[in-house]
Structure formats: C-alpha cells, structure tokens
C-alpha cells in the first residue's frame, strides 16, 4: 500500500471522502481478496480504479483484466478512469460513478 496519493487520486478522494458523494461511503486503498483497490464503495459493490500511464502497457492491461474479472465474479463492478480524465474533469468522473452506483444500491 502507498501512503502518498497521486494528484489524480488526491483530487478524486477529496470528492469521495467523508460521504461527500451523495452519502456513499468509499474506502481508499481497500484490500479485497488478493487486490488493493484504489477506491471501494462496499454498499454499491463498486471499485474505482485510476489508471496512470503504465496501464496501457500489455502486461498491465492483462493484470487489470484479471483483476476486473475476479472482482466481477465476486459481484464487484470496476470503473476505470485515466488520471488525465480525473484531473481534467473530476465532476464528470463523479457523475459516472453515481450513474453506476445508484442502480446497484437500489438492487442491493
């Protein structure tokens, strides 16, 4: 686990922490199974992963697919955003998170 947040993680965490996003509880660097998720909302069974430049590489993309598949098999949806997207428009990212979380809460 990392102590320091990337600038994108810091910006998104500022929006997610303290139930600021429509009362949803998010955990940062949450251990789930063999993985450590960037952000996790247990109520909605929703993981939010931020991808830096290394995620476009073949080995990282394969690891991401393996992680996302494992999480899906355990009822957790993974949303992925690039660091650039978060830094450019964190409100749009939060809107996308809410759009996925809301129906998951209703069906839960």
Backbone as CSV, one residue per row, in Angstrom:
resi,resn,N_x,N_y,N_z,CA_x,CA_y,CA_z,C_x,C_y,C_z
1,UNK,0.837,-1.180,0.000,0.000,0.000,0.000,0.881,1.242,0.000
2,UNK,0.386,2.254,-0.713,1.112,3.514,-0.773,0.511,4.513,0.214
3,UNK,1.373,5.298,0.808,0.912,6.322,1.737,0.519,7.578,0.962
4,UNK,1.327,7.945,-0.028,1.099,9.176,-0.780,0.161,8.932,-1.950
5,UNK,-0.755,9.849,-2.127,-1.684,9.780,-3.252,-1.088,10.477,-4.465
6,UNK,-1.438,9.975,-5.645,-1.096,10.708,-6.855,-1.980,11.949,-6.907
7,UNK,-1.647,12.938,-7.717,-2.521,14.111,-7.827,-3.954,13.753,-8.227
8,UNK,-4.118,12.802,-9.123,-5.474,12.396,-9.538,-6.204,11.704,-8.389
9,UNK,-5.522,10.823,-7.670,-6.147,10.160,-6.525,-6.549,11.182,-5.471
10,UNK,-5.685,12.147,-5.221,-5.980,13.179,-4.233,-7.233,13.960,-4.632
11,UNK,-7.311,14.334,-5.902,-8.446,15.118,-6.386,-9.750,14.340,-6.273
12,UNK,-9.720,13.057,-6.659,-10.930,12.250,-6.565,-11.272,11.944,-5.113
13,UNK,-10.282,11.641,-4.293,-10.537,11.333,-2.886,-11.179,12.525,-2.181
14,UNK,-10.799,13.716,-2.567,-11.405,14.914,-1.990,-12.915,14.934,-2.246
15,UNK,-13.346,14.390,-3.380,-14.765,14.340,-3.719,-15.487,13.153,-3.075
16,UNK,-14.764,12.066,-2.814,-15.381,10.835,-2.316,-15.353,10.709,-0.794
17,UNK,-14.340,11.265,-0.161,-14.169,11.056,1.287,-15.280,11.733,2.073
18,UNK,-15.515,11.217,3.263,-16.487,11.808,4.165,-17.917,11.780,3.643
19,UNK,-18.207,10.791,2.807,-19.559,10.621,2.243,-20.043,11.853,1.478
20,UNK,-19.105,12.566,0.861,-19.473,13.780,0.123,-20.233,13.482,-1.168
21,UNK,-20.073,12.292,-1.718,-20.742,11.954,-2.974,-22.056,11.252,-2.649
22,UNK,-23.115,12.039,-2.484,-24.468,11.530,-2.242,-24.550,10.547,-1.077
23,UNK,-23.704,10.741,-0.076,-23.747,9.917,1.118,-23.100,8.552,0.986
24,UNK,-22.465,8.277,-0.150,-21.819,6.976,-0.340,-20.516,6.902,0.449
25,UNK,-20.300,5.774,1.079,-19.079,5.537,1.843,-18.047,4.889,0.930
26,UNK,-16.905,5.539,0.773,-15.798,4.986,-0.008,-14.614,4.747,0.908
27,UNK,-13.898,3.671,0.631,-12.634,3.399,1.319,-11.520,3.574,0.300
28,UNK,-10.400,4.068,0.755,-9.225,4.258,-0.105,-8.240,3.130,0.148
29,UNK,-7.627,2.655,-0.933,-6.679,1.545,-0.876,-7.258,0.395,-0.056
30,UNK,-8.398,-0.067,-0.520,-9.148,-1.100,0.188,-8.705,-2.487,-0.251
31,UNK,-8.260,-3.330,0.679,-7.912,-4.706,0.319,-9.183,-5.533,0.100
32,UNK,-9.291,-6.132,-1.066,-10.401,-7.014,-1.419,-9.788,-8.252,-2.057
33,UNK,-9.952,-9.391,-1.403,-9.326,-10.611,-1.923,-7.827,-10.389,-2.065
34,UNK,-7.266,-10.768,-3.213,-5.821,-10.597,-3.407,-5.432,-9.203,-3.904
35,UNK,-6.377,-8.290,-3.987,-6.143,-6.992,-4.604,-6.243,-5.851,-3.595
36,UNK,-5.623,-4.739,-3.933,-5.813,-3.490,-3.201,-6.413,-2.510,-4.200
37,UNK,-7.647,-2.107,-3.933,-8.372,-1.235,-4.842,-8.088,0.224,-4.517
38,UNK,-8.026,1.053,-5.533,-7.807,2.482,-5.302,-8.912,3.030,-4.408
39,UNK,-10.182,2.785,-4.816,-11.340,3.231,-4.046,-12.406,2.146,-4.117
40,UNK,-13.136,1.956,-3.018,-14.160,0.918,-2.980,-15.358,1.409,-2.193
41,UNK,-16.545,1.240,-2.779,-17.807,1.548,-2.108,-18.478,0.217,-1.787
42,UNK,-18.416,-0.236,-0.533,-18.993,-1.535,-0.175,-20.498,-1.614,-0.414
43,UNK,-21.226,-0.522,-0.152,-22.684,-0.541,-0.292,-23.106,-0.845,-1.730
44,UNK,-22.385,-0.276,-2.687,-22.721,-0.458,-4.101,-21.891,-1.562,-4.747
45,UNK,-20.966,-2.162,-3.981,-20.068,-3.187,-4.532,-19.403,-2.639,-5.792
46,UNK,-18.776,-1.460,-5.640,-18.225,-0.707,-6.750,-16.772,-0.338,-6.477
47,UNK,-15.892,-0.744,-7.373,-14.483,-0.383,-7.291,-14.210,0.730,-8.300
48,UNK,-13.392,1.683,-7.908,-12.974,2.753,-8.804,-11.458,2.707,-8.873
49,UNK,-10.960,2.486,-10.079,-9.527,2.389,-10.299,-9.069,3.531,-11.185
50,UNK,-7.966,4.160,-10.811,-7.381,5.219,-11.620,-6.143,4.664,-12.306
51,UNK,-6.106,4.863,-13.598,-5.028,4.301,-14.403,-4.067,5.387,-14.857
52,UNK,-2.804,5.211,-14.490,-1.749,6.110,-14.952,-1.200,5.622,-16.279
53,UNK,-0.101,6.182,-16.677,0.496,5.869,-17.969,0.877,4.405,-18.152
54,UNK,1.224,3.714,-17.090,1.657,2.326,-17.198,0.555,1.341,-17.526
55,UNK,-0.692,1.736,-17.361,-1.792,0.795,-17.570,-2.041,0.481,-19.036
56,UNK,-1.489,1.260,-19.940,-1.664,0.975,-21.361,-0.745,-0.119,-21.863
57,UNK,0.239,-0.453,-21.084,1.191,-1.487,-21.497,0.527,-2.860,-21.426
58,UNK,0.978,-3.760,-22.270,0.364,-5.087,-22.383,0.287,-5.807,-21.044
59,UNK,1.396,-5.862,-20.304,1.400,-6.608,-19.036,0.446,-5.982,-18.026
60,UNK,0.366,-4.661,-18.001,-0.541,-4.008,-17.051,-1.990,-4.207,-17.463
61,UNK,-2.267,-4.136,-18.762,-3.639,-4.334,-19.248,-4.107,-5.748,-18.928
62,UNK,-3.219,-6.725,-19.047,-3.571,-8.111,-18.733,-3.863,-8.256,-17.233
63,UNK,-3.055,-7.634,-16.412,-3.277,-7.682,-14.958,-4.590,-6.995,-14.594
64,UNK,-4.888,-5.875,-15.257,-6.149,-5.169,-14.999,-7.337,-6.048,-15.372
65,UNK,-7.245,-6.743,-16.494,-8.329,-7.625,-16.926,-8.519,-8.764,-15.938
66,UNK,-7.433,-9.338,-15.469,-7.504,-10.412,-14.482,-8.177,-9.914,-13.208
67,UNK,-7.784,-8.755,-12.748,-8.365,-8.165,-11.534,-9.852,-7.891,-11.729
68,UNK,-10.198,-7.241,-12.842,-11.596,-6.891,-13.105,-12.474,-8.135,-13.207
69,UNK,-11.959,-9.183,-13.813,-12.708,-10.439,-13.934,-12.932,-11.055,-12.561
70,UNK,-11.896,-11.113,-11.748,-12.022,-11.678,-10.402,-13.050,-10.887,-9.602
71,UNK,-12.959,-9.562,-9.656,-13.902,-8.727,-8.922,-15.334,-8.959,-9.403
72,UNK,-15.539,-9.029,-10.704,-16.875,-9.270,-11.260,-17.430,-10.606,-10.789
73,UNK,-16.579,-11.606,-10.725,-17.011,-12.925,-10.238,-17.449,-12.859,-8.776
74,UNK,-17.012,-11.830,-8.071,-17.379,-11.641,-6.663,-18.385,-10.501,-6.499
75,UNK,-19.059,-10.153,-7.591,-20.140,-9.174,-7.535,-19.717,-7.722,-7.440
76,UNK,-18.471,-7.439,-7.788,-17.962,-6.065,-7.711,-17.724,-5.537,-9.120
77,UNK,-18.344,-4.406,-9.418,-18.146,-3.731,-10.701,-16.942,-2.814,-10.590
78,UNK,-16.090,-2.832,-11.599,-14.923,-1.957,-11.623,-15.123,-0.855,-12.647
79,UNK,-14.962,0.368,-12.191,-14.938,1.523,-13.091,-13.499,1.987,-13.192
80,UNK,-13.048,2.240,-14.410,-11.678,2.699,-14.628,-11.694,4.068,-15.283
81,UNK,-10.849,4.936,-14.751,-10.677,6.272,-15.303,-9.186,6.551,-15.401
82,UNK,-8.794,7.266,-16.424,-7.398,7.672,-16.513,-7.153,8.826,-15.539
83,UNK,-5.919,8.942,-15.120,-5.551,10.074,-14.285,-5.878,11.385,-14.991
84,UNK,-5.630,11.418,-16.297,-5.879,12.626,-17.075,-7.352,13.016,-17.029
85,UNK,-8.251,12.035,-17.118,-9.689,12.320,-17.079,-10.072,12.923,-15.735
86,UNK,-9.553,12.353,-14.645,-9.864,12.868,-13.304,-9.350,14.294,-13.147
87,UNK,-8.134,14.529,-13.581,-7.558,15.863,-13.440,-8.270,16.891,-14.311
88,UNK,-8.755,16.459,-15.457,-9.422,17.378,-16.376,-10.854,17.683,-15.963
89,UNK,-11.570,16.676,-15.419,-12.994,16.884,-15.117,-13.467,15.911,-14.039
90,UNK,-13.130,16.198,-12.804,-13.489,15.317,-11.693,-15.004,15.250,-11.500
91,UNK,-15.723,16.300,-11.864,-17.181,16.289,-11.737,-17.784,15.259,-12.685
92,UNK,-17.285,15.197,-13.906,-17.752,14.194,-14.864,-17.481,12.774,-14.346
93,UNK,-16.328,12.570,-13.756,-15.977,11.266,-13.184,-16.941,10.928,-12.042
94,UNK,-17.216,11.877,-11.178,-18.153,11.639,-10.065,-19.556,11.344,-10.590
95,UNK,-19.970,12.031,-11.640,-21.270,11.749,-12.249,-21.331,10.318,-12.783
96,UNK,-20.246,9.863,-13.395,-20.188,8.491,-13.920,-20.232,7.475,-12.778
97,UNK,-19.554,7.773,-11.682,-19.574,6.881,-10.517,-20.993,6.786,-9.964
98,UNK,-21.650,7.925,-9.824,-23.031,7.934,-9.321,-23.976,7.181,-10.251
99,UNK,-23.790,7.335,-11.556,-24.653,6.662,-12.527,-24.570,5.150,-12.395
100,UNK,-23.414,4.635,-12.014,-23.257,3.185,-11.831,-23.653,2.756,-10.420
101,UNK,-23.371,3.578,-9.441,-23.652,3.208,-8.046,-25.137,3.198,-7.734
102,UNK,-25.874,4.161,-8.242,-27.285,4.308,-7.888,-28.116,3.056,-8.168
103,UNK,-28.076,2.499,-9.386,-28.883,1.284,-9.603,-28.386,0.081,-8.802
104,UNK,-27.097,0.050,-8.503,-26.557,-1.068,-7.712,-27.073,-0.998,-6.276
105,UNK,-27.269,0.219,-5.766,-27.823,0.389,-4.413,-29.287,-0.028,-4.381
106,UNK,-30.012,0.342,-5.433,-31.447,0.027,-5.497,-31.704,-1.468,-5.604
107,UNK,-30.791,-2.170,-6.292,-30.986,-3.619,-6.479,-30.389,-4.432,-5.350
108,UNK,-29.583,-3.785,-4.511,-28.844,-4.481,-3.473,-29.663,-4.969,-2.371
